[in-house]
Amino acid sequence: MPEQPISTLSLRHVLPPAGADTWVEVRPFVDGRDLVEEFHPDGLGLFRQEWDGPATEWPLTATRDSALVIVGQPDCYPGCCGALFVDIRRAGDRVIWSSWENTSDTRAALPDDFRFDAAQYDAELARAAADLTWEEPMDTVARLLEKTLVDSGWFERWGCVLERVESSREEPCDVEVQFTEERGLGEHPSLFSYQLPVTETEPAEDQARRFAAAILAEDPRRTAQRWAD
């Protein structure tokens, strides 16, 4: 029996419409076909802001152990409105996508199984992970600011945990920094946040440095907004 043809994976960044406060998508194209558009047309691709680590930490990374991975999801969350799943595994010099599921509509057509050359597959994940050309100013500020804050260990000094640094495209654009303060056993942690306005006139690198300097200047619990417990 002849081996199934080898497909080519391409990961493309898709920006939301201007002014829409949604994240940038990463959509998987196989042999030029947009699988999300074709098989989960009401859904979105994977959210790029959740893939901020190296390619080896991305959910599409293929190992010898099978993993059920979301490749198309709703704008809420998969447990609510369903998603498009595929089983990904590595077999020798091949990566196999199989056992598709569409939990948003069990009657919908599903893609075929795909086999990829593992070298091409790994190279495409590495390329997409290193690609920052999609970033707009608020994305660049968020990325640089998060790295500075994580590397500083500043929040740990004050008994706090940095939860997330997230960009927003809703006008006016900003970056939100959220952190929590650990409390006693059984108590909910206190939640704090900064809302940092981002402009297009000042270089993103300068804005990130300015925001970091202000946050690192004193106890963040005194300068951030505290949310109700």
C-alpha positions as CSV (number, residue, x, y, z in Angstrom):
1,M,0.0,0.0,0.0
2,P,1.6,3.3,-1.0
3,E,2.4,5.8,1.7
4,Q,0.0,8.8,2.1
5,P,1.3,11.9,0.3
6,I,3.5,14.3,2.4
7,S,1.8,17.6,3.1
8,T,3.3,21.0,3.8
9,L,2.4,23.1,6.9
10,S,2.3,26.8,6.9
11,L,1.4,29.0,9.9
12,R,0.1,32.4,9.1
13,H,-0.6,35.3,11.4
14,V,-4.0,37.0,11.0
15,L,-4.6,40.4,12.5
16,P,-8.1,41.3,13.8
17,P,-10.1,44.1,12.1
18,A,-9.0,47.6,12.9
19,G,-10.2,48.6,16.4
20,A,-11.3,45.1,17.3
21,D,-10.1,44.1,20.8
22,T,-9.2,40.5,19.9
23,W,-5.9,38.7,19.7
24,V,-3.9,38.0,16.7
25,E,-4.6,34.5,15.3
26,V,-2.2,31.8,14.1
27,R,-4.0,29.8,11.4
28,P,-2.7,26.5,10.2
29,F,-2.6,26.1,6.4
30,V,-2.0,22.7,5.0
31,D,-1.0,22.5,1.3
32,G,-2.4,26.1,1.0
33,R,-5.7,25.3,2.6
34,D,-7.0,27.3,5.6
35,L,-8.3,24.5,7.8
36,V,-10.1,26.8,10.2
37,E,-11.9,28.6,7.4
38,E,-12.8,25.3,5.7
39,F,-13.8,23.2,8.7
40,H,-14.6,25.6,11.5
41,P,-15.7,28.8,9.7
42,D,-17.2,30.4,12.7
43,G,-14.1,29.9,14.8
44,L,-10.7,31.5,15.2
45,G,-7.2,30.2,15.0
46,L,-4.9,29.8,17.9
47,F,-4.2,33.0,19.8
48,R,-0.6,34.2,19.2
49,Q,-0.3,36.1,22.5
50,E,-0.6,32.8,24.2
51,W,2.3,31.4,22.2
52,D,5.0,33.6,23.6
53,G,7.7,31.0,24.2
54,P,10.0,29.0,21.9
55,A,8.6,26.7,19.3
56,T,9.2,23.6,21.5
57,E,6.6,25.0,24.0
58,W,3.9,25.5,21.4
59,P,0.9,23.2,21.5
60,L,1.6,22.1,17.9
61,T,5.0,20.6,18.8
62,A,5.0,17.0,17.8
63,T,6.4,14.3,20.1
64,R,6.2,10.5,20.1
65,D,3.3,10.8,22.6
66,S,0.0,11.6,21.0
67,A,-1.6,14.9,22.0
68,L,-5.1,16.2,21.3
69,V,-4.6,19.9,20.2
70,I,-7.0,22.7,19.4
71,V,-6.4,24.2,16.0
72,G,-9.7,26.2,15.7
73,Q,-11.6,27.7,18.6
74,P,-14.5,30.1,19.4
75,D,-14.1,33.7,20.6
76,C,-15.3,32.6,24.1
77,Y,-13.7,29.3,25.1
78,P,-13.8,25.7,23.8
79,G,-15.8,24.3,26.8
80,C,-18.6,26.7,25.9
81,C,-19.0,26.7,22.1
82,G,-16.7,23.8,21.0
83,A,-13.5,23.7,19.0
84,L,-11.7,21.9,16.2
85,F,-9.2,19.3,17.6
86,V,-6.6,17.1,16.0
87,D,-4.3,14.4,17.4
88,I,-0.6,15.2,16.7
89,R,2.2,12.7,17.0
90,R,5.7,12.1,15.7
91,A,6.5,8.8,14.0
92,G,10.1,8.7,12.9
93,D,10.7,11.4,10.3
94,R,7.0,12.1,9.9
95,V,4.5,14.2,11.9
96,I,0.9,12.9,11.7
97,W,-2.3,14.8,12.2
98,S,-5.2,12.4,12.7
99,S,-8.4,11.6,14.7
100,W,-10.1,15.0,14.1
101,E,-12.9,16.2,16.3
102,N,-15.3,19.1,16.0
103,T,-17.1,19.6,19.3
104,S,-19.0,22.6,18.0
105,D,-20.8,20.6,15.4
106,T,-20.5,16.8,15.4
107,R,-22.2,16.7,12.0
108,A,-19.7,18.9,10.2
109,A,-17.2,17.5,7.8
110,L,-13.7,16.8,9.1
111,P,-10.3,17.1,7.5
112,D,-8.4,14.1,6.2
113,D,-5.4,12.8,8.1
114,F,-2.2,14.6,7.1
115,R,1.4,13.5,7.2
116,F,4.3,16.0,7.2
117,D,8.0,15.8,6.8
118,A,9.2,16.3,10.4
119,A,12.1,18.6,9.4
120,Q,9.8,20.9,7.4
121,Y,7.2,20.8,10.2
122,D,9.7,21.7,12.9
123,A,11.3,24.5,10.8
124,E,7.9,26.1,10.2
125,L,7.1,26.1,13.9
126,A,10.5,27.7,14.6
127,R,9.9,30.3,11.9
128,A,6.5,31.2,13.2
129,A,7.7,31.4,16.8
130,A,10.5,33.8,15.8
131,D,8.2,35.9,13.5
132,L,7.4,39.3,15.1
133,T,6.4,41.1,11.9
134,W,2.7,40.9,12.9
135,E,3.3,43.0,16.1
136,E,1.7,46.4,16.4
137,P,3.1,48.9,19.0
138,M,0.9,47.6,21.9
139,D,2.1,44.0,21.2
140,T,5.8,45.0,21.2
141,V,5.4,47.1,24.4
142,A,3.7,44.1,26.1
143,R,6.4,41.7,25.0
144,L,9.3,43.8,26.1
145,L,7.7,44.9,29.3
146,E,6.8,41.4,30.3
147,K,10.4,40.2,29.8
148,T,11.8,43.1,31.8
149,L,9.4,42.5,34.7
150,V,9.9,38.7,34.7
151,D,13.7,39.1,34.6
152,S,13.7,41.6,37.4
153,G,12.0,39.4,40.1
154,W,10.4,42.6,41.4
155,F,7.0,41.2,42.2
156,E,8.4,38.3,44.1
157,R,10.3,40.8,46.3
158,W,6.9,42.2,47.5
159,G,5.2,38.8,47.9
160,C,3.4,39.1,44.6
161,V,3.0,37.0,41.4
162,L,3.0,38.5,38.0
163,E,0.0,37.0,36.3
164,R,0.0,38.5,32.8
165,V,1.1,41.3,30.6
166,E,-1.5,41.7,27.8
167,S,-2.0,44.1,24.9
168,S,-5.4,45.6,24.0
169,R,-6.3,46.9,20.6
170,E,-9.5,48.6,21.8
171,E,-9.1,52.4,21.4
172,P,-7.2,53.9,23.0
173,C,-4.7,51.0,22.8
174,D,-3.0,50.0,26.0
175,V,-1.1,47.3,27.9
176,E,-2.5,45.7,31.0
177,V,-0.2,44.3,33.7
178,Q,-2.0,42.1,36.2
179,F,-0.4,40.7,39.4
180,T,-1.7,39.1,42.6
181,E,-0.6,39.4,46.2
182,E,-0.5,36.1,48.1
183,R,-2.5,36.0,51.2
184,G,-3.1,33.5,54.1
185,L,-4.0,29.9,53.6
186,G,-7.5,29.5,52.2
187,E,-7.8,33.2,51.3
188,H,-8.2,34.5,47.8
189,P,-5.2,36.5,46.5
190,S,-5.6,40.2,46.1
191,L,-5.7,41.3,42.4
192,F,-3.9,44.4,41.1
193,S,-3.4,45.9,37.7
194,Y,-1.8,48.7,35.7
195,Q,-3.5,50.1,32.6
196,L,-0.7,51.6,30.5
197,P,-1.6,53.8,27.5
198,V,0.4,53.0,24.3
199,T,0.9,55.6,21.6
200,E,2.1,55.2,18.0
201,T,4.3,58.3,18.2
202,E,6.8,57.1,20.8
203,P,9.0,54.1,19.9
204,A,7.7,50.9,21.5
205,E,11.1,50.2,23.1
206,D,11.1,53.6,24.8
207,Q,7.5,53.1,26.1
208,A,8.4,49.7,27.5
209,R,11.4,51.1,29.3
210,R,9.4,54.0,30.7
211,F,6.6,51.8,32.0
212,A,9.1,49.3,33.5
213,A,11.0,52.1,35.3
214,A,7.8,53.4,36.9
215,I,6.7,50.0,38.0
216,L,10.1,49.1,39.4
217,A,10.5,52.3,41.3
218,E,8.5,51.3,44.4
219,D,6.2,48.8,45.9
220,P,3.7,48.0,43.1
221,R,0.9,47.4,45.5
222,R,1.0,51.2,46.2
223,T,0.9,52.4,42.6
224,A,-1.4,49.8,40.9
225,Q,-5.1,49.7,40.9
226,R,-6.4,47.2,43.5
227,W,-9.5,45.2,42.5
228,A,-12.2,44.3,45.0
229,D,-11.5,41.0,46.7
